[in-house]
Amino acid sequence: MVKKIKKFIKKVGLKRTTVVILVFCVMFGVLIQRLFALQIIHGEEYADNFNLSITKERTLKGTRGNILDRNGKPLAYNQLSYSVILEDNGTYDSTREKNLTLNHVAYEILKILKAHNETTDIPFHIVLNEEEKYVFDATGFTLNRFKADVYGEAQIENLTKKQLKSSADEIMEYLSGNKRFALTDEKKPYTKEELKTYGLPESFTTEETLELVKIRYILSTNSFKKYVPVTIATNVSEETVAEIMEQKDDLQGVDIMEDSIRVYDEAESFAPIIGYTGKADAEELQNLRDQGGKYSADAVIGKSGIEKEMETKLQGKDGSETVFVDTMGKVLKIDSNSRKNPKSGNDVYLTIDKDLQRVCYDILEQKIGRNSGSEYYQCQGV
């Protein structure tokens, strides 16, 4: 076959260079045709398919089990609520652009929450005291674990002596500076045009600085999972939900998630028995994980009473699902085949009687006012 082609070329009298040029012309024509088909004819279709190819795994939170009395009457249960969540799903040309974008989003969230008299709900061990000074609200292991997380160390032992002795002011200066979240840029200050473009003030108040750092900090804990959201505020009002949804296009990575809050029936009568729940600190998380539990960094756990003692029974198991998102993180499609349904925690039945306990509490309350506690001992013996 090859010999026949050579004979044909010699017969026609074509030169080798001419043949090569013809081959390249044909290949170039095919390439142009393919580019035209990709860009013009099927351009929109391929663009849609590209967007759908970006996937992420979304966590579906499991609900906590109920606490009931001997007759099945609820003492602690879950109620539907809404939470504000945030994820870093942006693409940036520089670290400066990233900091300006995320600081803008955090600042807008704060303004919306403040307008509706609501606050963030982020575990962070620096607070403001009465004198508007930064102070720690933890000690011992919990505080040292917090410092290790701030400085990006896996173990407390890896901290330097200077880092271990860092004050609240020093940590806030470090987190708000160039090395971390750059609320202000001392080396290359933000221009008025940049601040105006991103809707940021020239300076922040002490309270605003703390809240912005808290949001950026909790977001940074998921930096290795870019599309995993973190909770910024819980149990927000419908007004807050509506305003955030209205401004969602401008608030990159912000969304509203259906959540649940713990409701305690007859809280005054049962508080010492039932206890309460709250965000887990580093030491509590470590202890639960050592027991084989799977807890996220923002997990809500039992802090005292039955909630704490029966924690591993009450805690539900998270599920997950795969979703397809566009380049801005907006969910376009949910893969129903990938869904792993969350599991609710087990219900816990107590031996106490809800109605009897309420009567005992009312009697005790009356007698305390009269400096007598005889009925207290009668109720305890029932």
Secondary structure as GFF3:
##gff-version 3
##sequence-region A 1 382
A	DSSP	alpha_helix	2	12	.	.	.	ID=ss1
A	DSSP	alpha_helix	16	36	.	.	.	ID=ss2
A	DSSP	pi_helix	37	41	.	.	.	ID=ss3
A	DSSP	alpha_helix	43	52	.	.	.	ID=ss4
A	DSSP	beta_strand	55	60	.	.	.	ID=ss5
A	DSSP	beta_strand	67	68	.	.	.	ID=ss6
A	DSSP	beta_strand	74	86	.	.	.	ID=ss7
A	DSSP	alpha_helix	95	115	.	.	.	ID=ss8
A	DSSP	beta_strand	126	128	.	.	.	ID=ss9
A	DSSP	beta_strand	134	136	.	.	.	ID=ss10
A	DSSP	alpha_helix	140	150	.	.	.	ID=ss11
A	DSSP	three_ten_helix	156	158	.	.	.	ID=ss12
A	DSSP	alpha_helix	161	164	.	.	.	ID=ss13
A	DSSP	alpha_helix	168	176	.	.	.	ID=ss14
A	DSSP	alpha_helix	192	197	.	.	.	ID=ss15
A	DSSP	alpha_helix	206	220	.	.	.	ID=ss16
A	DSSP	beta_strand	230	233	.	.	.	ID=ss17
A	DSSP	alpha_helix	238	246	.	.	.	ID=ss18
A	DSSP	beta_strand	254	264	.	.	.	ID=ss19
A	DSSP	alpha_helix	267	274	.	.	.	ID=ss20
A	DSSP	beta_strand	277	279	.	.	.	ID=ss21
A	DSSP	alpha_helix	282	290	.	.	.	ID=ss22
A	DSSP	beta_strand	300	302	.	.	.	ID=ss23
A	DSSP	alpha_helix	305	309	.	.	.	ID=ss24
A	DSSP	alpha_helix	311	314	.	.	.	ID=ss25
A	DSSP	beta_strand	319	325	.	.	.	ID=ss26
A	DSSP	beta_strand	331	340	.	.	.	ID=ss27
A	DSSP	beta_strand	348	349	.	.	.	ID=ss28
A	DSSP	alpha_helix	354	369	.	.	.	ID=ss29
A	DSSP	alpha_helix	374	381	.	.	.	ID=ss30
###
